[in-house]
Amino acid sequence: MDELTANISFERFVDMPDFYGSGAAKYRLAMVKDRDDFLDLFEGAQHVDAVTYAETPELMVTMLTDYGIDSLDVLIGNSEDYADRVNEVSTARSLVELRQEGRLTIRLKNQKTVHSKIYRIVMPDETVKLVHGSANLSRNSWEYHTNQISVFTTTLGSQLDEEFERFIDEYRDTYSSRTLLDGLVEALESADSAEEREERIEYWVGAGELDVSDIAAMNQDATGDVMAVANNITAVVEDPEMADETVAFIEEPDNADRNVIAPDQESGDSDGSTSSDPDIGLVESDHETGLTETLDRPRVRAPDEKIRMGTSVVDKDVADDLGGALRNRGATVEDHSITAPLSAYNNQVQESTKIPVMKVLPETEQLVIGDEEDMILVATEDATPEILDHCLSTIEAYIETVENHGHTQTETAVMAQMYEAFLYGFWAPFANQYAKALSSPSRTLDNVLQHLYIEGKSDAGKDKLTEYILRLVSDNTVISGVDADEVGVKEIRGIREWDTCFPYAIIDAEKEKIQRWSPIRNYWGDWTPTSVDQPCLIFTTNDKLPKSEFRNRMKILSMDVSFPSNPEDPGFHDAQDDLSEVLEQRNPIFSYVARRMLTEKPWNSGKGTIEDVRRIFNDFYEIADREKPDYFPGEKPAEKQYDTGRLKWKRDIRGGRVTFESEPGAITANFDREDHEVYDYEKRLDKRFMSDKSGRSVYIGAPEEFAAWAGYTVEELLDNPSEVSSSDEVSMTSSGGNSSESEGSEGWFSRIFSR
């Protein structure tokens, strides 16, 4: 620790100890490079007052135990979600015990960020260390910064000490109005047994019975009422063939396309008029195409329906926050419950998560989305060949903008992976049904229920693709994803609490951020059949692949294509016109996918996931008597059929940008590329190749398997492969080497090298 020490005098503080000299104190200016050196200042303290940045509540426990501090009172100046950072029951238990013993007070800021870092450290010998500077208790600060502090040493109760304490009190009075654990401590004090106390702590952390947090528990109550409403409504339309009319409830019959009289209503007065306005009628979906006689997807309005959430067993602060937000939307908040209009609840979910309420109801074969006062249902009938032909042709027209306006060397691969993204989006709402069917102690759900990771350049069209998928899944009620700048760990955790299965799409996410969002790695890991539903995650990114622990949880699609992105670019306006024409086409394809999924319930087989939607699309092509395009991934996932990592390696091998040398039982690939570029090549190799990167080289421990994958023999790779034709040089192949693309009379490689 680099430091400067001195004795300094204060004219104002005349009562400073005589052994310092009149109005003097010991002073130390120090450069602090390690957090342990900084924490040594606190060791053995009788009491510590602090205003600082901090990240983990666990550190507060450590300071009071490992550093022997008797008591700590700290204002956390930076955190908006400090309570959410308590992840372990043992940590929560320790925090509660320290709080109840009077040893720990953690104050939470109530308005703007408090950037100050000041500490008052009272030692047993009645000396006081008064510290200020840049050093805080945040891990990020110590990993990336070097800090500086000033330390004044005086005696307890001196004027300097009192003035310093006054500064701290002013921060507390002005910028903090609540402390961590208030609601939990109050609930624990009313617990009737040690078991109930422990359960209450587990529930607060989100690891207790039902494995849900406080907000999730309240949402379970709410969505139970949503499902009850949906069950009542869908009973009218669950079997259209047996009904005289297919109807949906609306608030204002005059706005219906036509009105019908309910069977139990009076037929009318003697003059032929009805005694009251009918309360049922038809409301068209935004995706109604006019190609069928009945609605593709009926919409239901239930504005007078209410949802109720119990609050007696949840944290008071959590209940107050949600109750306050809903009260502004017309809710009634009572001692142990919140009662709100369905529309208010739907709006609150949308505001809190940026996605709507969505529930799958297998019992009534319905899928419901909350939108203002509307609930959107699946198609009322099976699709006709005409409607399927329309739906499929619209999706193909979107994908074929790659062919018409994109610039790429892997055209078929890009279009296939775009189609794969549609299949994932249509499967995603049913992921919780698959989780229930597949959940077992021997299976890692995170490896089965993967997130979607769409990589590509900034002009690859990946964001627009994702937004179009969201439009189709939501009947045009969701038109965009969530900006990655608005997402953090708090948001990732939060979407798992609101009991919705609508896909959560994060747009333009940087891989460094994704890798910091720790809940992603075990997103499904603690899911249980009694948990609330949680949405699948979709990422679009300009970056390459993330670390392996994240790649294992992701379905990775590559959009190696560039579209005209500026008005000055050739073809820009034509591309925009063609895209607009596709987006304006009504396409209720998801309503028919949902109908098939809910009637067949393929998750019960415990085998497939996205493969079930792939099978449905194969059936759709057959019913429509429509030829499948070459790029349609009808047999296996597009990322397997068109291995973009393999294509990158083959391109560099053929172009002479990588050479190979022999190792004992292995080979090493040496790249003529920058070090950071080689990372991406190594990441795209299968684990079976036992690869490892070092500088601009990649060690490959399974040379025969790698050579076969690349389309060569080991001998060919070692003997100037740029001059050797690979076994499938003119084909764009699958990872098995069986599929090919012959765009016109030119093969893929001949097209590349003729340009």
Secondary structure, 3 states (H helix, E strand, C coil): CEEEEEEEECCCCCCCCHHHCCCEEEEEEEEECCHHHHHHHHCCCCEEEEEECECCHHHHHHHHHCCCCCCEEEEECCCCCHHHHCCCHHHHHHHHHHHHCCCEEEEEECCCCCCCCEEEEECCCCEEEEEEECCCECHHHHHHCCEEEEEEEEECCCHHHHHHHHHHHHHHHHHEEEECCHHHHHHHHCCCCHHHHHHHHHHHHCCCHHHCCHHHHHHHHHHHHHHHHHHHHHHHHCCHHHCCCCCEECCCHHHCCCECCCCCCCCCCCCCCCCCCCCEECCCCCCCCCCCCCCCCCEEECCCCEEEEECCCCCHHHHHHHHHHHHCCCCEECCCEEEEEHHHHHHHHHHHHCCCCEEEECCCCEEEEEECCEEECCCCCCCCHHHHHHHHHHHHHHHCHHHHHCECCCHHHHHHHHHHHHHHHHHHHHHHHHHHHHCCCCCCHHHHCCEEEEEECCCCCHHHHHHHHHHHHHCCCCCCCEEHHHCCHHHHHHCCCCCCCCCEEEECCCHHHHHHCHHHCCCCCCCCCCCCCCCCEEEEECCCCCCHHHHCCEEEEEECCECCCCCCCCCHHHHHHHHHHHHCCCCCHHHHHHHHHHHHCHHHHCCCCHHHHHHHHHHHHHHHCCCCCCCCCCCCCHHHHCCHHHHHHHHHHHCCCEEEEEECCEEEEEECCCHHHHHHHHHCCCHHHCEEEECCEEEECCHHHHHHHHCCCHHHHHCCHHHCCCCCCCCCCCCCCCCCCCCCCCCHHHHHHCC
